[in-house]
Amino acid sequence: MSDLSQRCLAAAARDSERPTAAAVDVLLQEAAAWGASDVHVSPESGAFRVRFRLDGVLSEVASLPRERLPLLVQRIKVLAGLLTYRSDRPQDGRINAEATPAGVELRVAVLPTLHGEKAALRLLGHAGPRRLEELDWPDHAAEALTGALRQPQGLLLFAGPAGSGKTTSIYAALRALAASGERACVTIEDPIEAALSGVDQTEVDRGAGLGFANALRALLRHDPEVLFVGEVRDAETARTAVEAGLTGHLVLTTVHAGGACEALLRLRDLGVEPYALGASLSAAFAQRLLRQACAEAGPHSGCAACRGTGYRGRLPVVEVLRPSPALREALLAGAGVGELRERARDTGWEDLATQAEALLASGRTSAAELERCLGLRVPGADAARRRSG
């Protein structure tokens, strides 16, 4: 039994009046102390597992008796304001920072599964949204983002899979834009991750008929200078966002795409006219977060500082694509991703793989991370790993 399992059971035994609440408090306090981004409580046939997402990777930290799961999930549902008598449907909610000793706000999702309800909790952080300088972006990317945010209008695309840091980056950008109070900033999100001072935030509610497309049209009537559209998922949202970038608004949005060039093709595939996309685009960013090799132990062993993982913290790699006349012409001509990349390289564009390989060469990450995050197989890396192990 893990040390955290023992501490949860000991806390429950000590507090006879609220044993389940005491166990949940320990789990959340530990998650915050470890710097976890998420907590997964997953039922199995004989027990239930607790996993923390640390530096982007799930790690099992506790395994508790199966009979305790219903009470533990019930406690989480009570804190999140969910319906405790419904266990047959998904539910979503929030836990306020003041409601737990962890002192951190959480987003909660509960899902019925074969062996019982699964709970996933996202820790939204102690300090709120980061500042731009706290993103640790490479210098060239940070300068490009700062310059793009100074523009009065245009489209800023942020691309990458879930967990790549897109929302963190955009929140930092919005925080910077709202700081002066001179520009009206409004958002439509699904869901709202954290409260932003000076920003009017709206959440998608499909049950009430409020999706990204019609919410975006409504937001445009509120005289904003800056718009954040949580995600472009359909043709209407894509066209409206691009048009807003052409008509005096600075529009920030995310696209699920592997890279910056692929993000442009995604919008084109959704029906955005290439000339409008080329004219509105200020910059496209694509990013990933690679685990950073532990300074004490290195990536192939572990120590107390990295909790035995070999990694501590994460390193962002960021593509920056700024439209050139040649790139716009390629878009108009219906170019594929290969040709767009060639036109981008003519402007000094550097892809994610090149940047990640440079970090590997400097010893700041590992070949395993390049494969995990980018699917890159580095020649000779397996043999080197075996020698070091």
N, C-alpha and C positions, 0 to 999 in steps of 0.2 A: 504494500500500500504506500502511495506517495506521501511525502511530507504534508502537502496541501490537503490531501484526503483526510489525514489524521487530524489536522488542525480544524477542518470543517466539522468532523464528528466530535472533537473535543469541545468546540464552541457550542454545538447543539446540546451536548451532555451537561455543560455548565449552566445553560439557561433553560431550565425546565418549563418556564412559562412561554417562551417563544423560541423553541429549538430550531425551527426551520428558518426563521428570520435571522437568527444568529449565524447559521451556516451560509446563508445568502450574503450577509454582510461580510463574512470572511472572504468569500469568493470575489466579491466586487472590490474589496480593499486590496486584495492581492493582484487582481487584474490591473488596477490603477497603479500600484507600486511597481509592477513589472513593465509598465508602459505598453500593455496590450491594446490593440485597436478594437478587438472583438472578443466576445466570450460565447462559445457554443456549448449548450447543454443538450446532449444527444442520447436518446434512449436506445438500449439494446435489450436482448432477451433476458440476460441475467444481471445486468448492472446498467449504470448510465455513465457516460464519459463527459468530462469537462475539458474543453480545449480552449487555449488562448491563442489568438493570432498575434504573433510576435514578429515584427519586421516583415510582415506580409505572409508569414507561413504559420499554419496551424500546428500547435504542439499540444499533446495530451498532458494535462497537469494534475488531473485527479480522476479517480474512478470510485463511485459511491454506490451503496446498495440500491438495488432496483426499486425497492419499496419506498424509498425516500423521494423518488422523482415527482410523483403527482403533487406532493406538498410543496416541493421546491418550486415547481413551475407555477403553482397557485400563488405562491408568495410573489414571484416575479410579476404575475398578472395583476395582483392587487396593487403593487407599486406603480405599474404602468397604466392603471385605470382601465384594464381590459375586463371583459365579461368572464368571470370565474366559472360560471355554470355552463359555458360553451366550450367543449373540447373537440368539436367536430368540424371546425372551420379555421382558416388562418385569421390571425388578428395582429394588428400593429398598434403600437403606442409609444409613449415616452416616460422616462423616469426622471424627475427633476433632481438636480444636484443636491438639494436640501433633504431629499427623502432617504439618503443612504449615508453611512459614515465615509464612503469612498469620496464624497464631495465632487462627483462628476456626473454630468448629464448623460443619459443613455437613451438610445433608440432601440425599441424592442420589437421583435417579430416572433410570433408563436405559430407553429405549424403542426397539424396532426400527422403522425406517421404510423407505421405498422406496429411499433412497440410503445406508442404513447406520444405525448406532445414534445416537440423539440423547440427549444428557445434559443434565439440568436440575439445577442445584445451588442450594439455598437457604442463604444465609449467615445463621446464627442469632445473630450479634452477638457483640461482644467483652465487653460488660459485663453480659450476662444480661438478664433481664426488667426492664423499667422500673419506676420508682416512679410512684405515682398523679400526683404533681405534675409528672412529666416527660412526661405525655401531652399537655400543652398544650390540654386541652379548654377550651371556653368556660366562664366562671365559673359560669353557671347549671347547666351539665351536670356540672361537677366537683362542685359542692355537692350536686346530686341523687344522684350516684353515692356520694359519701362518706356521705350520710345513709342511703341504701339498704343500704350495707354494715354499718351499725350495727344493723340489724334482726336479731332472733334467727331469723326464718324468713321465707319468702316466695320468690317466683320473680322472678329478674332476667333479662330477655331482652335479647340483643344481636343486632341485625339489620343486614344489609348484604351485598353481594356479596363474592366472594373479593377479597382485597387491600384491603378497606376499613378494616382495622385492628382487627377484632373481637378476634382472639386476643391482640394486644398489649394491648388494654384489659383483657381478662379476666385475663391474667397479672399485670398491675399490681394489679388488685383482689385476686387470690389472694395475691400477695406481701404486701399490706397486711393481709389477714385472718390470714395465718399468722405474722405478725411477733411477736405476743404469745405464741404457743404455747398459748393458752387454748382454742382451738377446733380440733377435728380436721378437717382439710381433705383430701378425696380427690377424684380426678379419673378420668374415662374419656375418652381422647383418641384421635384418628386423624389424624396420629400425634402423639406427644409432641414439642412444638416445642423445649422447653428444660427443663432441670431446675430445679425450684422448691424452695428450702430450706423444710423444715417441711411439705411437701405430699406425700401419698402418691399417686403418679401411676401410672395403668394405661393400657395401650395396647390398642386394638381389635385382635383377631386372628381374622378371620372364618374362616380355615383351621382354627383350633382351636375354632370354634364360639363365640367370644367377641365378640359384637356389643354395640352400645350398650344395647339393652334388657336382655339377661340380665346384662351387666356392672353395670348400674345396680342391678338387684335384689340382686346380690352385694355391692355397695358399701354398700347400706343396712344390711347385717348387721354392718358394721364400726363402728357407733355414731358416724357423722360428724355434725358440726354444719353443715359446709359441703360442698356437692357441686358439681363442675363437670362437666357433660355436654357433650362437645365439639360435638355437633350433634344437633338433633332432626330425625330423618329419617323416622320412621314412627310409627304410631298408638300402639304399645305404649310406646315411649320417651317420647312426648309425655305420655301419661296418667300414667306412672310419675313423671315429673319434676314434673308439676303436683301430684300427690298428695303427693310428698315435700315440696313447698313448703307444703302445708297441714298437715303433721304434724310440724312442729318443725325442719325443715331449711331452710337458706338455699341455694337452688339457682341456679346460674349456668349459662346455656346459650346457644347461638347458633341462629339461624334464618336461612335464606337467604330474605330478604324485602326489598322495596324500602324500607320504612319501618316505623316503630313500629306504626302501626295495621294495616298489612299483616301484621306478625308475629303479631298477635292472631288475625287471620282465618286465617292459616296453621295455627295450632294448633287453631282451631275446625274447620277443614276436615279435620284429621287425626283428628277424633273426640273431642277434649277437650270435656267438658260446659261450656257457657258459664258456668254458675254457679261451677264449680270454678276455671275460668280467672280469672274476675273476683275470686274470693275469695283466690286464691293470689298474684296478681300484685302485686309491690311497685313495679316500674318496668320500662319497656321503653325501650331506647336504640337508635337507628339512626344510623349514622355513615358518612361518606365522608372521603377525604383528597384535598384539592385541592392541586395544586402551587402553591407560593408564588412570586410574581414576584421575580426577582433584584433585590436592592436596588441593585446596581451598574448593571445594564444594562436592567432592565425586561423584560417578557415577550415583546416583539416584536423583540428583538435578543439578542446574546449576548456573553459576555466570558469571560476565563479562569476567573473564580471559579465560574461556572455551567457551564463547559465548552461554551459556545456554545448552551445550550438556552433561555436566558431565564428559567429557573426555578432556585430553590435552596431545598430543604426543602419541607415540606408543612404544610398547615393543616387541622386537623380541623373538620368541621361535624357537629354532634350534635343529633339530636332527642331530647327527653326526654318520655316519656309516663307520667304517674302516674294511676292509676285514680281516677276520681271516681264518686259514686253515679250520675250521669247516664250516664257511660260504661259502667258495669256494667249498667245497665238496657238500654242500647242493645245490648250484647253478648247479653243474655238474649232480646231481641226479634229477634235475627237480623239486626241492622243490617249494611249494607254499608260499604265503606271510606269513602264520602263522608259518611255520617252519623256514623261514628266520628270522623272528622276534625273535624266540626262540634262534637261534644261535647268533643273535646280542646281546641279553640280556646277554648271557654268557660273553661278552666282556665289559659289563658295559653300553651298549647302553640304552638310555632313550628316550621314544617316546614323541611326541609333547603334547599329552594329559596330561602326568604326569607333564611336565614342566609348562603347562598352569594352572593346578590345584594348583600347588605350588604358582604361582603368584596370583591366586584367594585367597588362604588362607592367603597370606600376605597383602591383601587389595589393591594390585596394579592394579587390573582390576576387571571386574564384571562377574557374571554368564552369563549375556546376551552376553558378548563378546565371551565367550567360545562356546556358542551355535552358534553365528553368524559366527565365523571363523572356528570352528572345528566340529560343529554339536554336541557338548557335552551338555547333559542335566544334570545339577548338582542337586541331590536330595535335596529338601528343599529350593532351591534357589528362587522359585516363592513366597513362603510364606515369606521368609526373605525380598524380594524385596517389597512385599505389606506392611510389618511392617515398613520398612524404609521410604516408600513413604507416 
